[in-house]
Amino acid sequence: MFYATVLLQLTLANVPANVPEFGWFQDIVPHDSQFTCQETLPEKYREVYATMSKDKVLDKMSIVEIRCMTVEDYVYRNEEFGHNFTAWGIR
């Protein structure tokens, strides 16, 4: 299964050193193929941007990229940034 996944970058000053600057956030809607997932990305980007604007999150972080990933790829890429999925009970 593939999910729309957004890469966010923290843009806050004074972020603790143990907080990764980047992180992937994954949608909960599964797609059977990467192709069908990719078809949803333009609309998903608009949804994420609108939500972040409304919630005033864009002054704290920015959208870097949006792509389709499996859950395994999502976990792996976040662990590369220093996120600890074992502590969250995901691994």
OpenMM code with the backbone's topology and positions (N, CA, C; nanometers):
from openmm import Vec3, app, unit

residues = "MET PHE TYR ALA THR VAL LEU LEU GLN LEU THR LEU ALA ASN VAL PRO ALA ASN VAL PRO GLU PHE GLY TRP PHE GLN ASP ILE VAL PRO HIS ASP SER GLN PHE THR CYS GLN GLU THR LEU PRO GLU LYS TYR ARG GLU VAL TYR ALA THR MET SER LYS ASP LYS VAL LEU ASP LYS MET SER ILE VAL GLU ILE ARG CYS MET THR VAL GLU ASP TYR VAL TYR ARG ASN GLU GLU PHE GLY HIS ASN PHE THR ALA TRP GLY ILE ARG".split()
positions = [
    Vec3(0.0833, -0.1174, 0.0000),
    Vec3(0.0000, 0.0000, 0.0000),
    Vec3(0.0886, 0.1249, 0.0000),
    Vec3(0.0412, 0.2282, -0.0677),
    Vec3(0.1121, 0.3550, -0.0756),
    Vec3(0.0271, 0.4656, -0.0130),
    Vec3(0.0944, 0.5603, 0.0488),
    Vec3(0.0278, 0.6708, 0.1168),
    Vec3(0.0929, 0.8025, 0.0760),
    Vec3(0.0125, 0.9069, 0.0603),
    Vec3(0.0679, 1.0405, 0.0389),
    Vec3(0.1467, 1.0763, 0.1645),
    Vec3(0.2693, 1.1228, 0.1450),
    Vec3(0.3599, 1.1483, 0.2568),
    Vec3(0.4284, 1.2828, 0.2341),
    Vec3(0.4247, 1.3679, 0.3357),
    Vec3(0.4743, 1.5048, 0.3245),
    Vec3(0.6002, 1.5208, 0.4085),
    Vec3(0.7039, 1.5775, 0.3474),
    Vec3(0.8266, 1.6095, 0.4199),
    Vec3(0.8153, 1.7525, 0.4709),
    Vec3(0.8260, 1.7693, 0.6030),
    Vec3(0.8193, 1.9005, 0.6661),
    Vec3(0.9548, 1.9355, 0.7268),
    Vec3(0.9838, 2.0640, 0.7286),
    Vec3(1.1063, 2.1144, 0.7890),
    Vec3(1.0689, 2.2157, 0.8958),
    Vec3(1.1229, 2.1966, 1.0170),
    Vec3(1.1024, 2.2943, 1.1239),
    Vec3(1.1761, 2.4222, 1.0892),
    Vec3(1.1103, 2.5343, 1.1070),
    Vec3(1.1731, 2.6629, 1.0790),
    Vec3(1.1789, 2.7506, 1.2042),
    Vec3(1.1519, 2.6914, 1.3186),
    Vec3(1.1566, 2.7646, 1.4451),
    Vec3(1.3000, 2.7894, 1.4892),
    Vec3(1.3221, 2.9004, 1.5541),
    Vec3(1.4513, 2.9237, 1.6189),
    Vec3(1.4493, 2.8524, 1.7542),
    Vec3(1.5647, 2.8224, 1.8057),
    Vec3(1.5792, 2.7632, 1.9395),
    Vec3(1.5150, 2.6255, 1.9536),
    Vec3(1.5200, 2.5452, 1.8493),
    Vec3(1.4704, 2.4079, 1.8571),
    Vec3(1.5763, 2.3251, 1.9292),
    Vec3(1.5364, 2.2440, 2.0277),
    Vec3(1.6348, 2.1609, 2.0979),
    Vec3(1.7145, 2.0730, 2.0007),
    Vec3(1.8396, 2.0489, 2.0341),
    Vec3(1.9297, 1.9720, 1.9466),
    Vec3(1.8790, 1.8307, 1.9205),
    Vec3(1.8015, 1.7742, 2.0126),
    Vec3(1.7540, 1.6365, 1.9956),
    Vec3(1.6268, 1.6277, 1.9114),
    Vec3(1.5766, 1.7388, 1.8615),
    Vec3(1.4575, 1.7394, 1.7762),
    Vec3(1.5032, 1.7491, 1.6312),
    Vec3(1.4725, 1.6464, 1.5503),
    Vec3(1.5144, 1.6497, 1.4100),
    Vec3(1.4518, 1.7674, 1.3357),
    Vec3(1.5294, 1.8268, 1.2464),
    Vec3(1.4824, 1.9408, 1.1681),
    Vec3(1.3785, 1.8992, 1.0644),
    Vec3(1.3890, 1.7771, 1.0148),
    Vec3(1.2992, 1.7267, 0.9110),
    Vec3(1.2189, 1.6078, 0.9616),
    Vec3(1.1032, 1.5877, 0.9019),
    Vec3(1.0225, 1.4709, 0.9335),
    Vec3(0.9151, 1.4482, 0.8285),
    Vec3(0.8907, 1.3218, 0.7987),
    Vec3(0.7858, 1.2821, 0.7056),
    Vec3(0.6577, 1.2571, 0.7840),
    Vec3(0.5452, 1.3062, 0.7328),
    Vec3(0.4139, 1.2820, 0.7908),
    Vec3(0.3296, 1.2115, 0.6859),
    Vec3(0.2629, 1.1039, 0.7285),
    Vec3(0.1944, 1.0184, 0.6318),
    Vec3(0.0438, 1.0253, 0.6486),
    Vec3(-0.0257, 1.0309, 0.5336),
    Vec3(-0.1713, 1.0298, 0.5295),
    Vec3(-0.2218, 0.8922, 0.5737),
    Vec3(-0.3485, 0.8843, 0.6090),
    Vec3(-0.4050, 0.7562, 0.6530),
    Vec3(-0.4817, 0.6840, 0.5426),
    Vec3(-0.4962, 0.7481, 0.4265),
    Vec3(-0.5714, 0.6882, 0.3157),
    Vec3(-0.4776, 0.6041, 0.2300),
    Vec3(-0.4997, 0.4712, 0.2255),
    Vec3(-0.4118, 0.3855, 0.1458),
    Vec3(-0.4510, 0.3843, -0.0019),
    Vec3(-0.3502, 0.3582, -0.0851),
    Vec3(-0.3711, 0.3424, -0.2291),
    Vec3(-0.3066, 0.2107, -0.2708),
    Vec3(-0.3737, 0.1387, -0.3601),
    Vec3(-0.3251, 0.0074, -0.4026),
    Vec3(-0.1966, 0.0131, -0.4839),
    Vec3(-0.1729, 0.1252, -0.5508),
    Vec3(-0.0526, 0.1358, -0.6335),
    Vec3(0.0090, 0.2746, -0.6168),
    Vec3(0.1354, 0.2837, -0.6518),
    Vec3(0.2034, 0.4117, -0.6451),
    Vec3(0.1407, 0.5088, -0.7463),
    Vec3(0.0998, 0.4572, -0.8592),
    Vec3(0.0380, 0.5415, -0.9628),
    Vec3(-0.0893, 0.6075, -0.9121),
    Vec3(-0.1798, 0.5303, -0.8533),
    Vec3(-0.3051, 0.5894, -0.8045),
    Vec3(-0.2792, 0.6871, -0.6907),
    Vec3(-0.1788, 0.6586, -0.6099),
    Vec3(-0.1407, 0.7509, -0.5031),
    Vec3(-0.0907, 0.8823, -0.5627),
    Vec3(-0.0048, 0.8734, -0.6618),
    Vec3(0.0535, 0.9932, -0.7222),
    Vec3(-0.0526, 1.0820, -0.7862),
    Vec3(-0.1591, 1.0219, -0.8334),
    Vec3(-0.2679, 1.1014, -0.8918),
    Vec3(-0.3319, 1.1942, -0.7888),
    Vec3(-0.3247, 1.1600, -0.6617),
    Vec3(-0.3878, 1.2394, -0.5560),
    Vec3(-0.2970, 1.3494, -0.5011),
    Vec3(-0.1682, 1.3489, -0.5382),
    Vec3(-0.0722, 1.4396, -0.4742),
    Vec3(-0.1026, 1.5887, -0.4926),
    Vec3(-0.1417, 1.6362, -0.6105),
    Vec3(-0.1710, 1.7802, -0.6200),
    Vec3(-0.2812, 1.8250, -0.5235),
    Vec3(-0.3878, 1.7475, -0.5159),
    Vec3(-0.4972, 1.7823, -0.4243),
    Vec3(-0.4535, 1.7672, -0.2787),
    Vec3(-0.3780, 1.6631, -0.2496),
    Vec3(-0.3304, 1.6415, -0.1126),
    Vec3(-0.2397, 1.7564, -0.0687),
    Vec3(-0.1534, 1.8040, -0.1584),
    Vec3(-0.0670, 1.9183, -0.1265),
    Vec3(-0.1521, 2.0399, -0.0906),
    Vec3(-0.2538, 2.0661, -0.1706),
    Vec3(-0.3416, 2.1811, -0.1428),
    Vec3(-0.4102, 2.1661, -0.0079),
    Vec3(-0.4551, 2.0443, 0.0257),
    Vec3(-0.5199, 2.0192, 0.1551),
    Vec3(-0.4236, 2.0454, 0.2713),
    Vec3(-0.3034, 1.9907, 0.2601),
    Vec3(-0.2038, 2.0071, 0.3665),
    Vec3(-0.1680, 2.1544, 0.3823),
    Vec3(-0.1454, 2.2222, 0.2715),
    Vec3(-0.1091, 2.3637, 0.2769),
    Vec3(-0.2215, 2.4457, 0.3396),
    Vec3(-0.3450, 2.4197, 0.2998),
    Vec3(-0.4593, 2.4934, 0.3551),
    Vec3(-0.4737, 2.4685, 0.5049),
    Vec3(-0.4583, 2.3444, 0.5479),
    Vec3(-0.4685, 2.3118, 0.6902),
    Vec3(-0.3578, 2.3794, 0.7693),
    Vec3(-0.2354, 2.3727, 0.7174),
    Vec3(-0.1230, 2.4355, 0.7872),
    Vec3(-0.1400, 2.5870, 0.7931),
    Vec3(-0.1943, 2.6467, 0.6890),
    Vec3(-0.2179, 2.7913, 0.6876),
    Vec3(-0.3237, 2.8289, 0.7907),
    Vec3(-0.4325, 2.7541, 0.7906),
    Vec3(-0.5435, 2.7806, 0.8825),
    Vec3(-0.4989, 2.7663, 1.0278),
    Vec3(-0.4188, 2.6651, 1.0539),
    Vec3(-0.3736, 2.6380, 1.1907),
    Vec3(-0.2477, 2.7171, 1.2279),
    Vec3(-0.2052, 2.8062, 1.1394),
    Vec3(-0.0878, 2.8915, 1.1620),
    Vec3(0.0393, 2.8109, 1.1897),
    Vec3(0.0515, 2.6982, 1.1210),
    Vec3(0.1684, 2.6118, 1.1367),
    Vec3(0.2807, 2.6538, 1.0423),
    Vec3(0.2466, 2.7231, 0.9349),
    Vec3(0.3480, 2.7578, 0.8344),
    Vec3(0.4544, 2.8533, 0.8872),
    Vec3(0.4284, 2.9192, 1.0013),
    Vec3(0.5328, 3.0032, 1.0598),
    Vec3(0.6286, 2.9210, 1.1456),
    Vec3(0.5996, 2.7923, 1.1633),
    Vec3(0.6845, 2.7040, 1.2428),
    Vec3(0.7536, 2.5970, 1.1591),
    Vec3(0.6936, 2.5645, 1.0454),
    Vec3(0.7507, 2.4623, 0.9579),
    Vec3(0.7072, 2.4867, 0.8151),
    Vec3(0.7814, 2.4280, 0.7228),
    Vec3(0.7487, 2.4447, 0.5816),
    Vec3(0.7383, 2.3092, 0.5137),
    Vec3(0.6588, 2.3068, 0.4072),
    Vec3(0.6445, 2.1861, 0.3260),
    Vec3(0.7618, 2.1821, 0.2291),
    Vec3(0.8378, 2.0741, 0.2329),
    Vec3(0.9540, 2.0587, 0.1464),
    Vec3(0.9180, 1.9776, 0.0226),
    Vec3(0.8399, 1.8719, 0.0446),
    Vec3(0.8142, 1.7770, -0.0643),
    Vec3(0.6928, 1.6939, -0.0281),
    Vec3(0.6272, 1.6407, -0.1291),
    Vec3(0.5201, 1.5432, -0.1084),
    Vec3(0.5405, 1.4317, -0.2099),
    Vec3(0.5283, 1.3081, -0.1619),
    Vec3(0.5454, 1.1916, -0.2491),
    Vec3(0.4676, 1.0741, -0.1912),
    Vec3(0.4632, 0.9656, -0.2643),
    Vec3(0.3957, 0.8442, -0.2181),
    Vec3(0.4989, 0.7467, -0.1631),
    Vec3(0.4676, 0.6898, -0.0470),
    Vec3(0.5578, 0.5945, 0.0178),
    Vec3(0.4782, 0.4826, 0.0834),
    Vec3(0.5474, 0.3727, 0.1029),
    Vec3(0.4931, 0.2668, 0.1861),
    Vec3(0.5199, 0.3039, 0.3317),
    Vec3(0.4559, 0.2346, 0.4234),
    Vec3(0.4803, 0.2598, 0.5659),
    Vec3(0.6255, 0.2280, 0.6005),
    Vec3(0.6784, 0.1205, 0.5432),
    Vec3(0.8164, 0.0810, 0.5721),
    Vec3(0.9150, 0.1900, 0.5292),
    Vec3(0.8924, 0.2474, 0.4110),
    Vec3(0.9796, 0.3538, 0.3622),
    Vec3(0.9670, 0.4787, 0.4495),
    Vec3(0.8455, 0.5096, 0.4899),
    Vec3(0.8181, 0.6228, 0.5788),
    Vec3(0.8956, 0.6097, 0.7109),
    Vec3(0.8897, 0.4932, 0.7712),
    Vec3(0.9608, 0.4699, 0.8977),
    Vec3(1.1113, 0.4796, 0.8762),
    Vec3(1.1619, 0.4137, 0.7726),
    Vec3(1.3058, 0.4141, 0.7442),
    Vec3(1.3581, 0.5563, 0.7235),
    Vec3(1.2885, 0.6351, 0.6411),
    Vec3(1.3339, 0.7713, 0.6117),
    Vec3(1.3285, 0.8611, 0.7351),
    Vec3(1.2276, 0.8430, 0.8182),
    Vec3(1.2216, 0.9211, 0.9419),
    Vec3(1.3317, 0.8807, 1.0392),
    Vec3(1.3625, 0.7537, 1.0441),
    Vec3(1.4724, 0.7095, 1.1315),
    Vec3(1.6056, 0.7666, 1.0840),
    Vec3(1.6220, 0.7845, 0.9531),
    Vec3(1.7430, 0.8478, 0.9018),
    Vec3(1.7576, 0.9913, 0.9539),
    Vec3(1.6455, 1.0578, 0.9775),
    Vec3(1.6478, 1.1939, 1.0329),
    Vec3(1.6675, 1.1947, 1.1849),
    Vec3(1.6565, 1.0768, 1.2477),
    Vec3(1.6768, 1.0695, 1.3918),
    Vec3(1.5507, 1.0473, 1.4730),
    Vec3(1.4379, 1.0255, 1.4061),
    Vec3(1.3143, 0.9953, 1.4796),
    Vec3(1.3210, 0.8517, 1.5314),
    Vec3(1.2714, 0.8292, 1.6513),
    Vec3(1.2806, 0.6991, 1.7164),
    Vec3(1.1445, 0.6304, 1.7160),
    Vec3(1.1220, 0.5440, 1.6183),
    Vec3(0.9941, 0.4749, 1.6080),
    Vec3(0.9800, 0.3636, 1.7102),
    Vec3(1.0905, 0.3106, 1.7582),
    Vec3(1.0847, 0.2078, 1.8622),
    Vec3(1.0213, 0.2652, 1.9881),
    Vec3(1.0576, 0.3877, 2.0224),
    Vec3(1.0017, 0.4528, 2.1406),
    Vec3(0.8508, 0.4751, 2.1260),
    Vec3(0.8032, 0.4875, 2.0022),
    Vec3(0.6614, 0.5087, 1.9777),
    Vec3(0.5854, 0.3772, 1.9637),
    Vec3(0.6563, 0.2648, 1.9726),
    Vec3(0.5913, 0.1341, 1.9610),
    Vec3(0.5593, 0.0948, 1.8185),
    Vec3(0.6220, 0.1599, 1.7217),
    Vec3(0.5957, 0.1281, 1.5810),
    Vec3(0.6882, 0.0188, 1.5314),
    Vec3(0.8065, 0.0099, 1.5857),
    Vec3(0.9036, -0.0927, 1.5457),
    Vec3(0.9084, -0.2012, 1.6485),
] * unit.nanometer
topology = app.Topology()
chain = topology.addChain("A")
for resn in residues:
    res = topology.addResidue(resn, chain)
    for name in ("N", "CA", "C"):
        topology.addAtom(name, app.Element.getBySymbol(name[0]), res)
